[in-house]
Amino acid sequence: MPIVLRLDVMLARRKRRSKDLARAVGITEANLSLLKSGKVQGVRFATLEAICRELDCQPGDLLEYVPDGEDALRRAG
């Protein structure tokens, strides 16, 4: 999928734990894990807003457009 979630990167930068973010945002740890892994088809704006508020970031800090195939190349290189 061309849209990649960089939630794990922002969590590390902010030194926050997934468990604590999930609680603060009001979603389950399982759903946050799915977001982190990119195994979702969409995210509600309300959830995105809450994550941005808690991590003090912009949506563009969490979402990145990577044309198909380029993400695999980035991981390999």
Backbone hydrogen bonds, N-H to C=O, Kabsch-Sander energy under -0.5 kcal/mol:
donor,donor_aa,acceptor,acceptor_aa,energy
4,V,2,P,-0.6
4,V,64,E,-3.3
6,R,62,L,-4.0
10,M,6,R,-1.9
11,L,7,L,-2.5
12,A,8,D,-1.9
13,R,9,V,-2.4
14,R,10,M,-2.2
15,K,11,L,-0.6
15,K,12,A,-0.7
16,R,11,L,-2.4
21,L,17,R,-2.3
22,A,18,S,-3.0
23,R,19,K,-1.9
24,A,20,D,-2.3
25,V,21,L,-2.6
26,G,22,A,-2.0
27,I,22,A,-2.0
32,L,28,T,-2.2
33,S,29,E,-2.4
34,L,30,A,-2.0
35,L,31,N,-2.0
36,K,32,L,-2.7
37,S,33,S,-2.1
38,G,34,L,-0.8
38,G,35,L,-0.8
39,K,34,L,-1.9
48,L,44,R,-2.6
49,E,45,F,-3.0
50,A,46,A,-2.1
51,I,47,T,-2.4
52,C,48,L,-2.5
53,R,49,E,-2.4
54,E,50,A,-2.5
55,L,51,I,-2.5
56,D,52,C,-0.9
57,C,52,C,-1.8
61,D,58,Q,-1.8
62,L,58,Q,-0.6
62,L,59,P,-1.3
63,L,59,P,-2.1
64,E,4,V,-2.0
66,V,2,P,-4.1
66,V,64,E,-0.6
70,E,67,P,-2.2
71,D,67,P,-0.6
73,L,69,G,-1.3
74,R,70,E,-2.4
75,R,71,D,-2.2
76,A,72,A,-1.8
77,G,73,L,-2.0
